[in-house]
């Protein structure tokens, strides 16, 4: 028996591995075993470290395009590994903790979002998204910033996807007043919100700071309905996220979101409110 046939990398992935990495890991293991290679032999052929090969098979590391091409050649896969991996690499433009949600969001029939600190990424302009991403701590390099901005803008295909999803957004007033990126970037962002609010499948509501009784103090949340009709919740904070499927918890979020919407301005009044902010800049 070959040495690595007993390793944990072949018997199972690490816990909480994102779906994109899970698929890629299993594909690499299958092709490697088909060729009768150990991890050490594959690493030597591909001119990569054994640590990298094992990391991919455990889901610990992201695969780059150059890595995928080298592995494909080492496994004599004739482009098969590249074909499988390419879309998965594209998906991994998102932060690891966001990958699963991004895939779920893409096919949503309905989506309702409540934002407390930042404009929902589905509604951000490129300039605004760049300004937000550039402030991340620890600081990201320019290439990673551009990658994240591109990924965020690609998500916005949901707004115009066919069949059209129903999309609702509730934004705290302070989110609309914070001039992220400076006055001109902020003005163009607000103008973009006006255009989005005028789309037939999109509603935007503003909840005023003056609201006295507020049930949204636990923070932002998203509710979405899958193509199968299941409603899921999603919450995130400080780079930690969770998709919520438990019916009781989802029900609580739905109840909370319903009250938040009732406390907010109507879509029509909210649109006027945003236009007034634009006019004041």
Buried (B, 14 or more C-beta within 10 A) or exposed (E): EBEBEEBEBBEEBBEEBBBBBBBBBBBBBEBBBEBEBBBBBBBBBBEBEBEBBBBBBBBBBBBEEEBBBBBBBBBEBEEEBBEBBEEBBBBBBBBBBBBBBBBBBEBBBBBBBBBBEBBBBBBBBBBBBBBBBBEEEEEBEEEBBBBBBEBBBBBBEBBEEEEBBBBBBBBBBEBBEEBBBEEEBBBBBBBBBBEBBEEEBBBBBBBBEEBEEEBBEEEBBBBBBBEEEEBBBBBBEEEEBBBBEEEEEBEBBBEBBEBBBEBBBEBEEBBBBBBEBBEEE
